[in-house]
């Protein structure tokens, strides 16, 4: 199968598998929050209940609808449709810009903002570094992209400060040059941070010389470098405590950007979080302490705790860097290796471990515990850095690592059988021969089988109970090829209908007939685009001529050509942040328009 292990790839796999196990073991917990819808000066806003009967509420203070509705009824009765503005508090805070890009932060931010993989980010950065033809000359647009440093050369800082003064105003140039410190545990700072080779090459002015992806990445690097040398932003915050009865307190908060500073150019993205509140106005209407305002409604809201999110490329790179595992310059190849070995799958920009990945991780953590330990890998990284600085000799270091490692390899080769790794004993006996059953790893993933194989060939799906082991016959239908019964089978990509005479007859068809969008495939121009489901249950769209035509999309297609590049179809992309938009599915085309601007049918 071509399996592999390594001092960086194996801890990275362990992170992904352990996160998946945590998600599978997670038990959600119900909790409730109570909001008040209030109005003053003809403006409505929301406030959250923080104290009830003089008791401060925590996340799990209200755990069921009964208590939530009691709170609602009590407050509604005592408030008499009014709340008192008990306390107003105003604060101003600073927000500082992020440091210029290192390799790691560039990979993370390109993943968050542009949807680039780490591999793609490094490939495009390499192109920008090596040079792009602009007019009659070829120029390298960025500095070296493999670096842990957040420092900029003095001449670059002067050039950027001059650009800020002329482009954004002298008031946005700080009196002193901002100084940044690297957060990387094993930083190698031989190079500058990643920046434009000349800040005066404004992205918009050279866009015609760049491909779409080159432009996007250069714009990101340019904005980050310029913003890093700008003045901080000032955020005005206000909070209002609204009370009624005996110790019932609601709190409303609002903020507005007083001086945007660097935020007018660039804001750093975040992993697994909602949109940054600093970047949007959330004003409260004018109020005075002692004022009575209208209580429109008390609203109980039900919530459930959520499991930790699966790693995406950005959050995995961040975790590896925080643990001090590997080098940012190797993260792209490490992530590619995990995918190429079929240890993980990237779906909806999240990593899912495969059955093979789980088995390999289980084997390594059980038998090579020290070598996939996060601290071991980080300490080895420190030792290698010490060698590079001349503080340690490489030969004694290698001997100290190799001798116990070689002895452990020899011991495991003699003592561990393949079945010890690929099989997991169960407390259940085979219904056909009485021998013990085990969870086994096969070509199509994990399944339950008899330990007396090949003498006994009993198997069933992992998630089926013993009673469900018999295949379900499709009533009223026979195989169109051989007239045998049709049965529901489970394969690598989920359940499907197949012939009971397999392998003599290989007829198969989908369990659910794919929905036809009636949009002609723009690639082969013969089939139509069908709505299908992936292994994880996510909808996708592909040509009805598969496998002859492999054209596929994640977003639903519409029968309308792109006005920008004339591609025969557009797709509808829906996000929480931007709503529904028409998007051209061609990577090199950047056409996007809100759905409300779609032409209405006649």
Residue, then its C-alpha position, 0 to 999 in steps of 0.5 A: x500500500x506504500x505506507x510511511x511514518x515520519x517525525x512530522x507527518x506522524x504527529x500531524x496525523x495523530x492531531x487529526x485522528x485525536x480530534x476526530x476521536x474527541x468529536x466522536x466521543x463528544x456529548x452535547x449539552x443543552x443550555x439557554x440564554x435569555x435576551x431582551x428586545x428593547x427600544x428607545x429613541x425609535x431604535x430597537x436593540x438586544x440585551x443579554x440577561x447576566x443576573x437573575x434574582x441577584x445571581x450571576x448567570x453562567x453558561x449552564x445556569x439555565x439548562x432546560x425550557x422549563x426554567x427558561x420560560x419561568x425566567x421569561x414569565x417572572x421578568x415579563x411580570x415584574x418589568x411591566x414593559x419597561x427596563x431601567x438604564x442603571x449603568x452606562x460605561x464607555x471605554x476606548x481600546x486600541x487594536x494593533x496590526x498583525x506582524x508581516x507574514x512569515x511562511x506559516x502565517x502566510x499559509x494560514x491566511x491564504x487558506x482562510x481568506x483565499x481558500x488556497x491549500x498550503x501547496x498552492x500558496x507556496x507554488x504561487x509565492x515561488x512564482x512571485x519571488x522568481x519574477x513576473x514580466x511587467x512591461x519590458x522587464x521581469x521583476x521579483x515581486x516579493x522577498x523570500x517566502x521561506x522564513x520565520x522572521x517578522x522583521x523588515x529591512x530598514x529601507x523597506x520600512x522607509x518606503x512603506x511609511x512614505x507610501x502610507x503618508x501619500x496614499x492614506x494620509x500622514x496621520x496613519x503613519x505612527x511616530x515610532x516604527x512598530x517592532x514585532x517579535x516572532x511567536x515561533x518556538x524554533x524561529x530561523x530568522x536568516x531572512x526578512x518577513x515576506x513583503x513586496x520587494x517594492x511597496x510602490x508596486x501597487x497591486x491594482x496597477x500591475x494586475x494586468x501582468x499577473x494571473x488571477x491567483x498571483x494577484x490575489x496572493x500578492x494583494x494579500x502580502x502587500x496589504x499585510x506588509x503595509x498595514x503592519x507599519x500603520x497606526x493602531x485602530x481606536x475602537x469606542x465601546x459602550x455597555x449598558x446595564x438594564x434592570x428591573x425587579x429585584x436583581x434582574x440585569x440585562x447587558x447591551x454592548x455596542x462598538x464603533x470604529x473611532x479611527x480605523x488606522x490599519x483596519x482601513x487596509x487589512x484585518x487578520x482572519x480567524x479560524x473557526x470563529x464568526x466575523x470579526x466584530x471590530x470590523x462592523x458598526x454596532x451602535x447603541x442608541x443614546x441613553x441616560x442613566x436613570x432613563x426608562x426604556x421600552x421592553x418589547x419582548x423577553x426571548x429564551x434561546x436554546x443552545x447546545x454545546x458543539x464538539x471541537x472543530x475538525x482541523x482545516x489546513x490553516x488550523x493544522x499549520x497553526x497547531x503544528x507551529x504551536x507545538x514546535x513540530x517541523x518547519x513551515x517550509x515543509x508543512x505543504x509537503x507534509x499535508x500532501x503526504x498525508x493525503x497521498x497515503x490516504x491517511x486523511x481526506x480533505x472534505x469541505x476544507x476539513x481533514x477527516x482521518x481514513x480507516x487506514x489513517x486510524x490504523x496507522x496512528x493506532x499502531x504508531x501510538x501503541x508501539x512507537x509512543x515516544x516517536x509520535x509524542x508532540x514533545x519528542x518531535x519538538x525537542x528533536x527540532x531544538x536539538x537539530x537547531x543546536x547542531x545548526x548553530x554549532x552548539x551540538x555535534x550531529x554524530x552523538x545526536x544521531x547515535x542517541x536517536x538511532x540505537x534505541x530506535x533500531x532496537x525497537x524496530x527489530x523488537x516490533x518486527x519479531x513481536x507484532x503481527x499484522x493482525x495485531x494492528x489491522x484487527x480489533x477483538x470484539x466481545x461477540x461470537x460469530x453466529x455461524x461458527x461460534x469463534x470470536x468476531x473482530x473489527x478488521x480493515x479491508x479494501x473498503x474500510x473497516x468491517x466486522x469479520x470472523x477470526x476463523x477466516x478463511x474457514x469461516x467467511x462471515x462478515x457484516x458492516x461495522x455499524x450493523x447489528x447481528x440481526x441486520x447482517x442479512x442483506x435487504x432484498x429490494x421488493x418487487x424488482x429483479x436484476x435487469x441483466x440476469x433476473x436474480x434478486x436485487x439487494x442493498x449492499x454497502x461499498x466504499x462510497x456508502x449503500x447501493x443496489x446490486x445484484x445478489x448473484x455478484x460476482x457472476x453478475x456485476x449490475x449495480x445502481x444508486x440507492x437514491x436516483x440522483x436529481x437532474x438539474x437539467x443543466x447541460x454539462x459544460x465540459x462534455x456537452x453531452x450529459x447533464x449535471x446531476x445532484x449527488x451525495x458524497x461519502x460524508x453525505x455532502x451534496x455535490x454536482x457531477x456529469x451524468x456521463x461519469x466516469x467518461x466525463x469527470x466534471x464536478x462542482x460543489x455548488x448548484x449550477x444554473x443555466x446562465x453563461x458567465x458574462x466575464x469569461x463566457x463559460x456556459x454555466x454559473x453556480x450559486x454559492x451561499x455563505x453565512x457572511x455573504x448570503x447567496x451569490x452567483x459565481x463562475x466555477x472557472x478558477x481563473x475567472x473571478x466573476x461574483x454577483x449577488x443573487x438579487x441581481x440575477x435576471x428575473x425569469x420572464 
